[in-house]
Amino acid sequence: MEYPRLVESNVKAYLYNTLNRCHEYKTSIFSWVFNISVFLGLVFIIGIILYLKRKRELPEWEKEAKMLQEQNYVLSKIREYQMDQKRQTSMITDLPFTYNPDNI
């Protein structure tokens, strides 16, 4: 016994295709929203971490050690410059200068 068909085959195919396209569209929109929200979340978290790292104050002993290191560096450069001035040699060839403007 054959039952009567309440829906034609063309309508059935049209509804199937329409529902399939709606599902693909919904999946596409969902993936875009999800990807953008995950990206923004990661940028936000990394930004907060970097901000907190920058705002973190150094302990007093670290500040003193850093300042001492910078002072030692500056003093060593001054000493090197003074030694070069005492040697009175050319920086390029390490030959002594023969011209002395005081002897003229």
Stockholm file with secondary structure:
# STOCKHOLM 1.0

chainA/1-104         MEYPRLVESNVKAYLYNTLNRCHEYKTSIFSWVFNISVFLGLVFIIGIILYLKRKRELPEWEKEAKMLQEQNYVLSKIREYQMDQKRQTSMITDLPFTYNPDNI
#=GR chainA/1-104 SS CCCCCSSCHHHHHHHHHHHHHHHHHHHHHHHHHHHHHHHHHHHHHHHHHHHHHHHCCCCHHHHHHHHHHHHHHHHHHHHHHHHHHHHTBCTTTCCBCCCCGGGC
#=GC SS_cons         CCCCCSSCHHHHHHHHHHHHHHHHHHHHHHHHHHHHHHHHHHHHHHHHHHHHHHHCCCCHHHHHHHHHHHHHHHHHHHHHHHHHHHHTBCTTTCCBCCCCGGGC
//
